[in-house]
Amino acid sequence: MGELKIYRGWLLYDELPEGWLIDKTAGSPVCGYEFCTNGKNIITGLQKRALVRTRKAQSEISFTIPCTPCTPPNKPQKKRKTPCHAIDANDVRTVNELARQQFKLKLLIDMRADLMICEIEGWDKMEYINELKLLINSFASQPLS
């Protein structure tokens, strides 16, 4: 048997002791553990509480990565007659436009958060917006190479 583990006065068990029950009425102070009791009445003072591991430790988790079986080396692979999907200029443009829209949305969220902080703190709301304007204008004033 390993060494006895205690967290803030509660015993820590790796497995639920025989005759004990998981207590779902209280949240656990430790990630991966739940409260358990010996099932006795709390009013009589005979109830014991502890924490029991409900999730395996990270070092105990094992997994296998599923893979598709490869063709044996003695079998020649079939050549594809046509590529799966040819990427054309419209696809590239669409992906770029999506990336731009997502960036603008993130920027808008950031600006709204900044405005709310400025409102709370009593700061100038236009300072950040003016800085962004200067940054964008500095790009517009530079010659494109």
N, C-alpha and C positions, 0 to 999 in steps of 0.2 A: 504494500500500500504506500502511495506517495505521501508527501508532506501535506499537512492540513493547511488549506488556503482560507483566508478570512478577508472579507471586504466590509469595512465599517461595522464590524460586529456580527456579520452574517457569514455563516459557513458557505463555502463554494463547493458544490458537488459537480462532478463530471457526468454522473448519471443520477436519475431520480431514485432515492432510496425506496426500498420495498415498503408499501403501505402509505407512502406519501402521495400528495396530490399537487398538481400545478395550480397556483393561485392566480387566476386571471383578473382579480379585482384590483390589483395594484400594478403599476408600471415598474419596470426594473431599472435600477440605477446603473446597471452594467450591461453594455452591449453584448448580445449573445447569451444572456442569462435571463431566467424568469424566477419569480418567487415561487417557493413550494412550501407546503405545511405538512405536519404530521396528521392532519385531519381532526385533531382535538379541538375542543371549544376554547375560544380565546378568553371567555369570561372566567372560566375555571382556572386559568393560568397554566394549563397544561399544553397549550399549543406551542409548537416550536416552528420557527420559520428559518428558511435558508434560501440560497440562490442555487439553481441548477442550470447547467449548460444546456441550451436548447439548439445551439448551432455548433457544428464542428469547428475546431480551430483551423485557421488557414493552412497550417502545416499538415493537417490530417486530410485535407481535401485532395482527392485524386480524380483526374478526369482523362478522358481520351479524346483526341481530336478526330472527328470522322473525316475520312477522305474517300475520294472516288478511286476505285481500283484502276491501276494502270494496265495498259495493254501489255501482254508478255512481249519480251524483246524479239522473239522469233516471228511474231505476227506483224506484218507491215501495217502502218496506220493509213487510213483512208485520207486522201487529200480532199479538201473542201473545194467545191467548184466555185462558190461565191463566198466573199467574206461575210461574217456575221452581220456587221452593220458598218456601212461606210459613213464616215463623218464628213459632212459638207459644211460650207460656210454658214448656212442658216443655223445649224446646230451650235456652232461656236458663238455666233452672235446672240442666240437665245440664252446660252449659258452665261455669257458676259452680262447681258441685260439683267438676268436674275441676280447675279452677284452684285451688280450696282444697286438694284432695288433693296436687297438685303442690307447692304452697307448703309444706304440712306435711312432705312428703318432703325438700324442700330444707332446711327448718329442722332436721329430724332428722339429716341428713347434717352440717350445721354444728355441731350439738350434739355429735355423736359425735367430730368432729374436735377440738373444744374440749376434750372430756373426755380425749382421747388426749394432747393437748399438756399439759394439767394433770397427767396421770399422769407424763409424761416429766420435766416441770419441777418436780414436787413441789408444785404449787399446789393451792388449795382447789377441788375439783371441783364443788361446789354453788354457787359464786359466780355463774357465768353463768346457771345454771338459776333461781336465786333472783331475779336481775335480770329475767329474762323473766317470771317469775311476777308480780313487782311491776308490770311494764308491762301485762300482761294484766288484772290486777286493777284497775289504774287505769282501764281502759276499762269494766270491768264496774261500777265504782262511780259512773261518771258517768251522769247522766240522759240518755236518748236523746231527741233532738229531732225 
